[in-house]
Each structure stands twice: as C-alpha cells, then as structure tokens.
Amino acid sequence: MKIDYVFEFSDSTQLAYQVDIERPQITDEWADENAEEWTRLEHCQCANCPLAKSEKYCPAALDIQRLVADFKSQPAFQKVDVKVTTPERNYSKHAGLEEGLRSLMGLVLATSKCPILSELKPMAQHHMPFASSDEFILRNVSIYLIQQHFEMRSGREPDWAMKGLVDRNKRLQLVNQALWQRIHTVCEGDSNLKALLSFFSMASSVSFSLESQMQKLKTVLDGDNN
C-alpha cells in the first residue's frame, strides 16, 4: 500500500512524496553514507526508547530526514495546495503548510520501524489526511476497542476501560517530545516544529483528557436523544 502526497506552493513549485506503508527498514550501510548527525540514536534519544544501544540510528528520524530537509526553512503560515492519493480515493485541500505536513509526518512516523510509533500503524493503514483532533480521537478509540474485541475472542482479558490506550499515548508523548528536540536542532523555519507539536497535542488529548473527549463523542453519538 502506497500513499502519495504532493505539495504545491504559490510559485507553482511542487514537492512530492510517496509513503510505502510496508517499506523495509533503512539499512545502517545506507545511513552511514546519507544520514545526518541528528538522526543518530543517542542524539536527543527518547527517554523510553526500547532499542538496544547497539542500534546506530533512530528509525523514525531516518524516515523523516528528507521532510525536515525539504521544509526546515519554510514558514508554517503559508498556504499550499496539498493533494493526497490513496488506493481507495483522492483528497485535496488548500491549507496551511503545517496542516499538510502534520498529516504527512504522522503517516510516515506511524509506519516507521520505531517500536513505539509503530503502535499507530493500524491507523496509518486506514489513513485519513487532514484529520481533526476529534477525528483523531474517534479513530484512535475505535481501533483500540476493535483490538480489545479480538483480545476477548482470543480468550484474553479485554481492556474496555481503555487504560492501555492512555498508557500508549503517554509513551507516544515522550517520543514526540524527543523528536521535537531532534528537529529543533536543525530547523530554520517553523513548519516542521509546528507540525510535530500539532501531532503531539493530539496524542496528549488522549492521555490527559480521554474522559472529556469521550463525553464529546457521546454527545455526537446520542444525537437528538440528549
């Protein structure tokens, strides 16, 4: 499964990216020749990083290296035309660069070989470009509850209280904070930083205010029954 993103700027310049959901991990041999210093594992390493010290590079950082290079000097406030092509349908939006980059960066990170970020891969396999915070919560919770349904069918104890979902997003927050620090060391503009902060704020909303977010969903699902 491959998803294409095309950013078109006001001067008609275009930047195009294709994200292979099942891409292989970048090899150390390639990274030794092409990776920047900020992608090394020990550079602003996540506090909860489960990778062995023998690993040389952060897999998530390697995957977003090109995005950081392409957008590091770009101001987030500028408007761009973003076109997204998935196997099922096409999307397009005239939006702030930060919004388009957040969507692309979220897809790339969720399909990286980072053991923590890859927990979001089920969402990436049903990618929704330009998702709002409410849509992120709805999809995150829905997929988690489906996973718990299959846990129950397999004879294991399901987590209907979704404590595991909160714990997972706390792990994601630590990863996002470390990635923000990595990118901060090389960014000249603010688009990469704002995209990552926006991605981080969505994960935070699950961890710190899941109950209030659920109440918002309940209001929508109840419809006229309130």
C-alpha positions in Angstrom: 0.0 0.0 0.0 1.5 3.3 -1.1 0.2 6.8 -0.5 1.2 9.9 -2.4 1.4 13.5 -1.1 2.0 16.5 -3.4 2.6 20.0 -2.0 2.2 22.8 -4.5 3.4 26.3 -3.4 2.2 29.7 -4.6 5.0 29.9 -7.1 3.9 26.5 -8.6 6.9 24.7 -7.1 6.0 21.2 -6.1 7.3 18.7 -3.5 6.2 15.1 -3.9 6.4 12.1 -1.6 5.4 8.5 -1.7 4.9 6.6 1.5 5.1 2.8 1.3 3.2 1.5 4.4 5.2 -1.7 4.3 8.6 -0.3 3.4 11.7 -2.1 4.7 13.9 -0.6 7.4 16.7 1.7 6.2 20.0 -0.1 6.5 23.0 1.1 8.5 25.0 0.9 5.3 22.8 3.5 3.6 22.6 5.6 6.8 26.3 5.7 7.3 26.6 7.4 3.9 23.5 9.6 3.8 22.1 10.2 7.3 22.6 13.5 9.2 24.1 13.6 12.7 20.8 14.4 14.3 19.4 11.0 13.2 21.8 9.0 15.4 20.1 7.1 18.1 21.9 8.8 21.0 21.1 12.3 19.7 18.1 13.5 21.9 17.2 9.9 22.4 13.7 9.2 23.8 13.6 8.6 27.5 11.6 5.4 26.9 13.4 4.2 23.8 13.4 0.4 23.8 16.1 0.0 21.2 19.4 -1.6 22.1 22.4 0.6 22.4 24.0 -1.3 19.5 21.5 0.4 17.2 23.2 3.3 15.5 20.3 5.4 14.2 16.8 6.3 15.2 14.5 4.7 12.6 11.8 7.4 12.9 14.4 10.2 12.5 15.8 8.5 9.4 12.3 8.3 7.9 11.6 12.0 8.3 15.1 13.2 7.4 14.0 14.2 3.9 10.9 16.0 5.2 13.0 18.0 7.7 15.5 18.9 4.9 12.8 20.0 2.5 10.7 22.0 4.9 13.1 23.3 7.6 13.2 26.8 6.1 9.6 27.0 5.2 7.2 29.2 7.3 4.2 27.3 8.6 1.7 30.1 8.0 1.9 30.0 4.2 -0.9 28.4 2.2 -0.3 25.4 -0.1 -2.3 23.0 -2.2 -2.0 19.5 -0.9 -3.1 16.5 -2.9 -3.2 13.0 -1.4 -3.7 9.9 -3.4 -4.5 6.6 -1.6 -5.5 3.3 -3.2 -9.2 4.0 -2.3 -9.6 7.7 -3.1 -8.1 11.1 -3.6 -8.0 14.1 -1.3 -7.1 17.7 -1.8 -7.1 20.8 0.4 -5.8 24.4 0.3 -4.4 24.6 3.8 -1.6 26.0 5.9 1.7 24.2 5.3 1.7 23.0 8.9 -1.6 21.1 8.5 -0.5 19.3 5.4 2.9 18.5 6.8 1.4 17.2 10.1 -0.7 14.8 8.1 2.2 13.5 6.1 4.6 13.4 9.0 2.0 11.5 11.1 1.7 8.9 8.3 5.5 8.5 8.0 6.1 8.2 11.7 3.3 5.7 12.3 4.8 3.4 9.6 8.4 3.7 10.8 10.2 0.9 12.5 10.2 2.7 15.8 8.7 0.1 18.2 6.5 2.7 19.9 5.3 4.8 17.0 4.5 1.6 15.0 1.7 1.0 17.5 -0.2 3.6 15.4 0.2 1.6 12.2 -3.4 0.3 12.2 -4.5 4.0 11.9 -2.0 4.5 9.1 -3.4 1.6 7.2 -6.7 3.5 7.1 -5.1 6.9 6.7 -7.3 10.0 6.9 -5.4 13.0 5.6 -6.0 16.4 7.4 -7.8 14.6 10.3 -9.1 17.0 13.0 -8.5 16.4 16.7 -12.0 15.0 17.1 -11.5 12.6 14.2 -8.1 11.5 15.6 -9.8 10.7 18.9 -12.7 8.8 17.2 -10.4 6.7 15.1 -7.9 6.1 17.8 -10.6 4.9 20.3 -12.5 2.9 17.7 -9.5 1.0 16.5 -8.4 0.3 20.1 -11.8 -1.1 21.0 -11.8 -3.3 18.0 -8.5 -4.6 19.1 -9.9 -5.3 22.5 -12.8 -7.2 20.9 -10.4 -9.6 19.3 -8.5 -9.9 22.5 -11.8 -11.1 24.1 -12.5 -13.5 21.2 -9.0 -15.0 21.7 -9.7 -15.7 25.3 -7.7 -12.8 26.7 -8.8 -10.1 29.1 -10.1 -7.1 27.1 -9.3 -3.5 28.3 -12.7 -1.9 27.9 -11.7 0.9 30.3 -9.0 1.8 27.7 -6.2 2.2 30.3 -3.9 0.8 27.8 -4.8 3.4 25.3 -3.9 6.2 27.7 -0.7 4.4 28.6 0.2 4.1 24.9 -0.4 7.7 24.2 1.8 8.7 27.2 4.6 6.6 25.5 3.9 8.5 22.3 4.2 11.8 24.0 7.7 11.0 25.2 8.7 10.0 21.7 7.2 13.2 20.2 8.9 15.4 22.7 12.3 13.8 21.8 11.6 14.1 18.1 10.7 17.7 18.6 14.1 18.3 20.3 15.9 16.5 17.4 14.2 18.6 14.8 14.7 21.8 16.7 18.5 21.4 16.4 18.3 21.7 12.6 15.1 23.8 11.7 15.5 27.3 10.4 11.8 27.9 9.8 8.9 26.7 12.0 6.9 24.3 9.8 8.5 21.1 11.0 8.3 22.2 14.6 4.6 23.2 14.4 3.7 20.0 12.6 5.3 17.9 15.2 3.8 19.9 18.1 0.3 19.6 16.5 0.8 15.8 16.2 2.0 15.8 19.8 -1.1 17.7 21.0 -3.4 15.1 19.5 -1.6 12.3 21.5 -1.8 14.5 24.6 -5.5 14.9 24.3 -5.9 11.1 24.6 -3.7 10.9 27.6 -4.8 13.8 29.7 -8.5 14.3 28.8 -9.7 11.0 27.4 -12.9 11.1 29.5 -13.8 14.6 28.3 -13.0 13.6 24.8 -15.3 10.6 25.2 -18.1 12.8 26.5 -17.8 14.9 23.3 -18.1 11.7 21.3 -21.1 10.6 23.4 -22.9 13.9 22.6 -22.4 13.3 18.9 -23.5 9.7 19.1 -26.5 10.4 21.2 -27.8 12.8 18.6 -31.3 14.0 19.4 -31.5 11.8 22.4 -29.9 14.4 24.7 
